[in-house]
Amino acid sequence: MAESMAGLKRSHRCTELGTANIGEKVTVMGWVQKSRNKGGIIFVDLRDRSGILQLIFEEADCGAESFAKAEKLRSEFVIAVTGRVEARSGAVNENLKTGAIEIRADYLRILAESETPPFPIEENSKTKEDLRLKYRYLDLRRPDIQRNLMTRSRVAILTRAFLAEEGFLEIETPTLIKSTPEGARDYLVPSRVHPGSFYALPQSPQLLKQLLMCSGYDRYFQLARCYRDEDLRADRQPEFTQIDMELSFVDVEDVLDVNERLLKKLFKEICNYDLQLPIQRMTWREAMDRFGSDKPDLRFGMELKNVSDVVKDCEFVVFKSALENGGSVRGINAEGQGAMPRKKIDALVEYAKGFGAKGLAYLAIHEDGTYKCSFSKFMKPEELDALVAAMGGKPGDLLLFAADKDKVVFDVLGNLRLEIARQLDLLKKDDFKFLWVTEFPLLEYSEEEDRYVAMHHPFTMPMEEDLPLIDTDPGKVRAKAYDIVLNGTEMGGGSVRIHQADIQEKMFEVLGFTKEKAQEQFGFLLDAFKYGVPPHAGLAYGMDRMVMLMVGADSIRDVIAFPKVKDASCLMMEAPSQVDPKQLEDLSIGVVESDEAEKTEE
Amino acid sequence: MAESMAGLKRSHRCTELGTANIGEKVTVMGWVQKSRNKGGIIFVDLRDRSGILQLIFEEADCGAESFAKAEKLRSEFVIAVTGRVEARSGAVNENLKTGAIEIRADYLRILAESETPPFPIEENSKTKEDLRLKYRYLDLRRPDIQRNLMTRSRVAILTRAFLAEEGFLEIETPTLIKSTPEGARDYLVPSRVHPGSFYALPQSPQLLKQLLMCSGYDRYFQLARCYRDEDLRADRQPEFTQIDMELSFVDVEDVLDVNERLLKKLFKEICNYDLQLPIQRMTWREAMDRFGSDKPDLRFGMELKNVSDVVKDCEFVVFKSALENGGSVRGINAEGQGAMPRKKIDALVEYAKGFGAKGLAYLAIHEDGTYKCSFSKFMKPEELDALVAAMGGKPGDLLLFAADKDKVVFDVLGNLRLEIARQLDLLKKDDFKFLWVTEFPLLEYSEEEDRYVAMHHPFTMPMEEDLPLIDTDPGKVRAKAYDIVLNGTEMGGGSVRIHQADIQEKMFEVLGFTKEKAQEQFGFLLDAFKYGVPPHAGLAYGMDRMVMLMVGADSIRDVIAFPKVKDASCLMMEAPSQVDPKQLEDLSIGVVESDEAEKTEE
């Protein structure tokens, strides 16, 4: 039976007590982590969000009634206890914050009983995630998840305090907005008042924050809920949170400066990590050349080397044909891995094929300086020596080469480098390597759509010096766009926006938008820009990812209170679900059976 | 033509400059509020979010090129200017923060030109709201709206800082949740992955925050976006923001205490108002009796008086039949309004009828002590004297009476009292009268559904002493529920929740829920409560309303960046809108034409 807490008031959370409180009378409340009866003395570990505290019940102290209740205690019962703080009679428990004390109980109330939970509430649970997510309210009791969510709360509070201090205004933008079919798939919300019309949930507040700049708010931020109806991956959720900001009268340097200081503050306060400023910068071009990635992980080396020049005259047809087709030959040096067994190398070759490689050439340097090489018969010894020299190969090293179009080579070697680092356990979670990647291409060519598409979005400002290239060689135009990368994860990104009507028009022209289409999709923004728009720029962080990196979690699900699984459903609420037909009728919509849907397609 | 700001960096916002800066070289940027050429000297009022600054252009200082540009300046052009701060040569403008200085420009760049706006950008705009909302990006440039949104930002930041300090964790809850048909109408979101299934947007995070308590988070808060698909009123929006909180191991006093301190802090920092604690409390019963309202406006008196006993033996049939039908006769004294012209009294009678009154009895006391009374012929002079005495009537007063069922009498007189106060201009916006209304009825009888419904929600805790009444007289049971009222507006409310399975079961029984129905609708909450739920309680503020009251705005639309109008549409974005048929196909839904919808209903 659940008792009320009438007349009782909690005096402390569990770990707010310590040896300084010895002798005090206290009232604590929380969950029974475990309880055991040892020769007529009942020991209870009491848990709240702060941690664990040991309680001791002896009938002589707490009386028969409380003692009888204490005998009934089981895991996850909720109790209130009054008692006196004492030095621990047994050995001090060094693993507990409160390990030097215990509470000698004189009164116990059972505020709520508990059935046996379907899995134990414990750190680093081994329970299958699906079961944990069905009972998320129990899973959320785990101390590690609680720490994650407490950290997330601190990140939010610190971020807001910092940005407010820097003159940013927190402004809420609507989430029932207009659908713009460009970009990812929108979640739609049928309108009841306007039958046949729909709102969309925002993929980001991009257009609205640009409008706020146009309206003179100067500096905006928001921890904004965003929505994308995409197929989910490990680090994706249908709804996610962005730390979103926009600044007026600024250029790239201003945005980077304020964000570097924000990151320094956050990582100091949250991770006790001293981030040295300025954060390293690298152009997109350099990042691709050196790491085969636009979000390089700088926790280890193993950089890509372009050996196209070295092998350009060799007879190895794989290298030769790659070069003839305008591609390149590049390699990485897995230092000290020369003795890697054939089986593991074969696995790497398979891994590489997953990223589009037709194969992977390798050359192991034995300790005696001789080579084991998958393509030695196609190259002269002096050519091999030159290649090894170009790669900085030393006895004991393993050289891996990809030859293909640049895009494939980068993808293969960029990922291979990460895979080897994982195998060698080089990716320490408490090592934070930050990087700005700058000067992204403005456009990328979409084979599928047979046109250029915006790499970021159509409002990204080209670099002034590349403006003349827009007509002649659009693929070469670099953008005033930047990403902040941490340990190989893109934590955020942004750009300077176009505020000049003529450049914006040119941009739409290159993207193949007619004036009508541009007006239809972005009309209110283009209209707004007719009335005096300031130069402006912005940036947004994926907050879930940021917190995940800070706490070293493996999944963003571990830093979200009620996450959804891969099929975008919530196992706990059983959402989405069927609804009352009356609700659909009110909205003037009906469900189209799948064979009907197919018919429509025909 | 728009110029870039390459090479320029803003040194100050407009009103960051003052006489202390005289002699300094500065760079300012903003919008041209107005510009005028006075005998070859161009005066420009530059505007940014901080305010206005005067610029002076003379060709001798700024050179021919800049001067030529300055001659072209028109309202809403965006410019960057460098120059030197000087004491103002003309008269000091006392209305401006920067009225004692001006900037003698030596360089001008036009960052963006502007077409002539469709309405002037000015404080307290007289422009029709629909036009302003269509061009909301221009409307948002008005200094009064900018002040409102800046205040809102401060409220958000201060609230979070305070609650974090008090041990609350900010935890985000999902907004794609399960639809529960109880309560207001849900906005639905069709699922693509699960054809025929829908998410709902949350009406509030109620169930999820209770789960967080069950999960041991102890104190939660969130500035939560909430959604209700209801017909809009002046103070309603389809999406709105709640300052939402929940606390474990607490009772009513704890919730009220922390919230009183929050309000004291907010109103001090934002309105410079010293809120005296504790805030006055009044039971729901007393609020109804004295003010005819569960959200009384305490900025003025004019309290209701129950005169049923006084008139119980009179022959006036209106009074008599009301009493015979179990109703009451109550009155208010509009002091000093005895000379109100008949026409105005008639208008009040009409107003009262709008709230269900069949009529309104009045008695005016002339300065000579005689009466003008609408029912004098039905009552003896001594009865009238007794009535006047009971109402505390003095020469020059106007007494107004309603006789009906209590519900009608309260509604009529409660609203009449407000209407008279409005007419007499008694409702000062900078006078803040706070009130806790407590001990709300747990249940109210719904004639429509012929059953009791929860006044707040089914998880509201009854007062312990009223528990025995649940079976015998459910309508009499009071709840541990409380509203915070400011100047007659319900700013927030909450309750202690039921954490005992037996009381919860009883509650569902009274509400006429079968076990199956309760499980279907609230299954995950009821399941969670089986595993040890702490006593908990919470409160939520309507943040839009709170800010509206703080800044003295007339509508919540004036404190929301991009509000929607009465038909739930956004005039600026033109949302909701029709979408691409492919989008609906992806979601397996179709629009049902209205005549089809009618057919379905038959």
Interface residues (C-beta under 8 A of the other chain):
Chain A: M1 A2 S4 M5 A6 K9 R10 R13 M29 G30 W31 V32 R47 D48 R49 E76 F77 V78 A80 L111 A112 E113 S114 E115 P117 R136 Y137 L138 L140 R141 Q146 L149 M150 R152 S153 R154 A156 I157 R160 A161 A164 L169 E170 I171 E172 T173 P174 T175 L176 I177 K178 S179 P181 R185 D186 Y187 L188 V189 P190 S191 R192 V193 H194 P195 G196 S197 F198 Y199 A200 L201 L208 L211 L212 C214 S215 G216 Y217 D218 R225 Y227 D229 P238 E239 T241 S248 F249 D251 D254 E464 H499 Q500 A501 D502 F524 A528 F529 K530 Y531 G532 V533 P534 P535 I560 A561 F562 K564 D567 A568 S569 C570 M572 M573 E574 A575 P576 S577 Q578 V579 D580 Q583 L584 E585 D586 L587 S588 I589 G590 V591 V592 E593 S594 A597 T600 E601
Chain B: M1 A2 S4 M5 A6 K9 R10 R13 M29 G30 W31 V32 R47 D48 R49 E76 F77 V78 A80 L111 A112 E113 S114 E115 P117 R136 Y137 L138 L140 R141 Q146 L149 M150 R152 S153 R154 A156 I157 R160 A161 A164 L169 E170 I171 E172 T173 P174 T175 L176 I177 K178 S179 P181 R185 D186 Y187 L188 V189 P190 S191 R192 V193 H194 P195 G196 S197 F198 Y199 A200 L201 L208 L211 L212 C214 S215 G216 Y217 D218 R225 Y227 D229 P238 E239 T241 S248 F249 D251 D254 E464 H499 Q500 A501 D502 F524 A528 F529 K530 Y531 G532 V533 P534 P535 I560 A561 F562 K564 D567 A568 S569 C570 M572 M573 E574 A575 P576 S577 Q578 V579 D580 Q583 L584 E585 D586 L587 S588 I589 G590 V591 V592 E593 S594 A597 T600 E601
